[in-house]
């Protein structure tokens, strides 16, 4: 199982993403933003960070990266893809997922351990969770408020494509407490929280609830 | 407009130079003339004026700081000591850590966001220039009173600046301090610490050896940041042209700095760097003179080649610009192509601007004419040294006589506990720290509100040796203690940081410091400074932890009102097996709660005296370095044996606050009895060399034996569990009540 981990010049969580994948038994394959090469990976992880500095709208430049011209069609063809934080923002900017992430309602960057409810346990990245299960993952972002027009929201809700919802207090003012969503096919998942920071007892957030993402994709790839 | 050349300086020996406007004294200017044998050119004056400034030359502090060297304890861990960009310490298994704390106080008052952001940027580049990967930052912050209006301007800006810059760099922020006191209202303190890791055989130094080697300036382009002084020079030297007022505060670009970090690490991996220096205060002036002075001794630079963001900059301005995110490297001619290719991969502009020579002169040209021709060491190392006069402040004796003994002590200790827990300095810092990313890079084991930050040493660089080690870091300082007794105050800052490292299970190894004081021209301030340095140097010797570097910030005063003397001390420690770290506070129910160390009736400079009576007088708690060392030995030994489940140091607010915070850590209550006869003293005295630990009942005897062996007092207080903190016969409060008191204060002010 080879899972690509994308690095833009300002990507920050790629080391964590690679470690989380390795701990789950996958091989983490570095993918460089300026290359036109997906190296034949079986899935892709777009980690968080500030891709090209994000002085413009987060992810707005990244969507034009050379690697994205390979990633977008691959995702549309069914390649499993997980975007966390800036990765989620990039997936939205690239229109692989609907809606957008805007400045937190509180106008401050927020880093905290957040309770999250799993609302869809059938995507490529969530089968090892149970629907309705509450997990704790860190959030750490300044622009994580999910917004979309009423029609899109209704569509997401009706089709069960809201994968994660903030439980307890909403850290950023996201509509419908949305923390993460998936595309129609269920292969592309984006969320603001960071599963890769919750995979070891010693480090990161309390608990290891993030492991479920990586065990889910490994199981899927093994069975594929 | 013509440029002032060396040739022209020879022809116009009597031209008045604006040295006074640049902050240079007549006798200092006369020395420059004597060194050069002629008047300096405008560019040369720019170099000398910044290099001989207090900030760069340490001219008022040098004679005192020497004690950090002469009194330094013998340390096998010290690999690089003071005088380089940052000290380097051997942490075992072939790994080294480099760390330093530095002030960015004045810019942060003028423009809080950019001032604080560039403070982070500057210290991170110091760490990079040692050859290390920066792995974490911390911030030690002081603001005016929480109820003072300007605090609401300065604090949010500073926090946002640190948050934006540090988060974009991908460096976890793992701790620090936030302190409020009206004495800082016009002079907030922003002290930023960075720690980096490197292989101990790959240390880089700021040196330019090897004639023929090339000098490369890389990173951001040079703009008009931070050159107020240079425009004085330009407009006073050259008639007619009116210069626009340049912004004096630098503006940061964290994305460029992130690129620089990755670019530098790849340059080090490729082994194409002979010497390297970051550009901080005094920019190109500082980097060229210091590199040349520490290398073969000479360098030529063509200033026209410096890439500019603002093409109208004059050479004097280029020399003084403090534009951020720039580095200077010395590279052999054969490695130039490889060097430039790596820079290009990371989109980092890089330009060869000069060459190392063996002439002993730093020669710079502009439009083909020589505008600087100086012996670089005279600017970098031979600045003026002052023996400033000092004496004890006039009111010091009376201040020490005004003890807290006569203050009315409370009978309702529950109210006192909740009041202290909600006070400006003891309330939850979460409003601040939740704006910092503490998880990035995935090696954070402990972060705020733990006593110290703790990092796993792992996956720092590709191909690096596996290790189980971790490093712990804490910063502390108490301006009220230092005001009462600066000698003891500095030692108390060290004691607390040392203790904070030890409660995690790590062994303290080395020290960095940021010495924040008023004007050195005031003999009373200078006395505070001299006493603080003497105290710190003596204490470092006793505790066996050398000072590896640091920074002095003078002139933190408005009019004649100086801040409380505020020596901030950072301590770095190492733990052999990071998995054996001790958690912060009470992690579970059913554990024995134990107080280590002795408690005395000590309230001088205490939080209680401050909060309940707005009183500052008497003497701070007694320093007991031997007791600190023994306590640290107990803590590290107990951690190594796996005896401890949780710990917390006792400091501001005493045992009462430590118990409450330990309960709040995981929401676990405790029931305890106090050991002494006076519940108020037991709960709120700030005696030093104490810590709270909790452990499984079956380990209690082993711990008491260990304590007995080292003569550390040890009291079983009670047990963890329940949802309240119960101090039997004294007070009871639910964890929820504690939390509500603790967490409402900062959000109540800052929203």
Interface residues (C-beta under 8 A of the other chain):
Chain A: X9 X10 X12 X13 X15 X16 X19 X49 X50 X52 X53 X54 X55 X108 X109 X110 X111 X112 X138 X140 X142 X194 X196 X197 X200 X202 X203 X204 X205
Chain B: X160 X163 X164 X167 X168 X170 X253 X254 X255 X256 X258 X259 X262 X346 X347 X433 X434 X435 X436 X437 X438 X439 X440 X441 X442 X443 X444 X445 X456 X459 X578 X579
